[in-house]
Amino acid sequence: MISADHITGVVLAGGRGSRMGGVDKGLQPYRGIPLALHALMRLQPQVGTAMINANRNLAAYESFGVPVWPDTDPDFAGPLSGFLVGLERAETPFVMTVPCDTPDFPDDLVARLAHALEAEDAELAMVRAPDSADAPGEPRPQPVFCLLRATLLESLVRFVHAGGRKIDRWTAQHRCAMVDFDAAPFFNANTLDELRRLETQRG
C-alpha cells in the first residue's frame, strides 16, 4: 500500500494564462481564495508534502506556506515542465500533480490513483473522465492529474530535452493505470468567464 507520506503533491501554476488574457491564473480568486491556494488546500490532506510550480509572482505563491519552484527548462514545455520540477525536487518515491484551475477535484483522488498504480504495477496513474457533465461522451484521459513514480525523472528529462512537449506522448512510453471518475469535479476554468460560472454553479 502506498502511504500518503510517500507522495509529494505539486500544484501546477506555471502556465502563461493566455486564455485568461495573460493574467496569472493561479492567483485569480475563487470563493474568495486564489485558485492555486484552493487546489493546494484540497491536495495537502491527501499527500505527505506539497509544493507549487509557478513562474510569476513567486512571492505571492510563497505566502501560501509551501515551497515554490519555477520551471528549470527555459523553453516553456507546458505542464511537463511542472512534472519535471516535481520529480527533480521531491524527496518521496511518488509525485502527484494537479492543475491550479480545477479547484474541486475529489477528496479521494490520490488514494484512488495510488491504489490503481500499485494494483496494476504501473509506473504512473492518471484520471480518466468525460470532458463535460452536461455532454458526458466518452471518458478521456486527464493527464495533468497524474501520480508518478519518482524513477521516471530520467525518462522525462530525455523526452523534454529532445523537444517533447505533449504529455500523452511521454506517458505512452510507460505503464499507465487509468482511473475513471465523474466529469463534474474536473471542470476547469480556462477563461475568466468560465471561472465566474464555476463559482456561481458551486457557490
BELHUZI-V440958 format. One record per pair of residues at least 4 apart in sequence whose C-alpha atoms are under 6 Angstrom apart, sorted by the first residue. I is the first residue (numbers start at 1). J is the second residue. D is the distance in whole Angstrom. If there is no record, write none. Layout:
# BELHUZI-V440958
I|J|D, I|J|D
This chain:
# BELHUZI-V440958
4|47|5, 4|48|5, 5|48|4, 6|92|5, 6|93|6, 7|47|5, 7|48|6, 7|92|6, 7|94|5, 7|95|5, 8|49|5, 8|50|5, 8|95|5, 9|50|4, 9|95|6, 9|96|5, 9|97|6, 10|50|6, 10|51|5, 10|52|5, 10|96|6, 10|97|5, 11|52|5, 11|98|5, 11|99|6, 11|100|6, 12|53|5, 12|82|6, 12|99|5, 12|100|6, 13|26|5, 13|53|5, 13|54|5, 13|100|5, 14|53|6, 14|54|4, 14|55|5, 17|22|5, 17|23|6, 17|24|6, 17|25|6, 18|22|5, 19|191|6, 20|191|5, 20|192|6, 26|35|5, 26|36|5, 26|100|6, 27|34|5, 27|35|6, 28|34|5, 28|35|6, 29|33|5, 29|34|4, 29|35|6, 30|34|6, 30|35|6, 35|100|6, 36|100|5, 38|103|6, 39|100|6, 39|103|5, 40|44|6, 51|66|5, 51|67|5, 51|68|6, 52|68|5, 53|68|6, 53|69|5, 53|70|6, 53|82|6, 54|70|5, 55|70|5, 62|68|6, 71|81|6, 77|81|5, 77|165|5, 86|90|6, 87|150|6, 87|153|6, 93|150|5, 94|148|6, 94|149|5, 94|150|5, 95|147|6, 95|148|5, 96|146|6, 96|147|4, 97|145|6, 97|146|5, 98|144|6, 98|145|5, 101|188|5, 101|189|6, 102|186|6, 102|188|4, 104|185|5, 105|185|5, 105|186|6, 110|114|6, 113|125|6, 115|119|6, 116|120|6, 117|121|6, 117|122|5, 117|125|5, 117|177|6, 122|175|5, 122|176|5, 122|177|6, 123|149|6, 123|175|5, 124|147|5, 124|148|5, 124|176|5, 125|146|6, 125|147|5, 125|176|5, 125|177|4, 125|178|6, 126|143|6, 126|145|6, 126|146|4, 126|178|5, 127|141|6, 127|142|5, 127|145|6, 127|178|6, 127|179|5, 128|139|6, 128|140|5, 128|141|4, 128|142|6, 128|179|6, 128|180|5, 129|139|4, 129|140|5, 129|180|6, 129|181|5, 129|182|6, 129|183|5, 130|136|5, 130|138|6, 130|139|4, 130|140|6, 130|183|5, 132|136|5, 132|183|6, 133|183|5, 133|184|5, 157|161|6, 159|164|5, 160|164|5, 168|172|6, 189|194|5, 189|195|5, 199|203|5
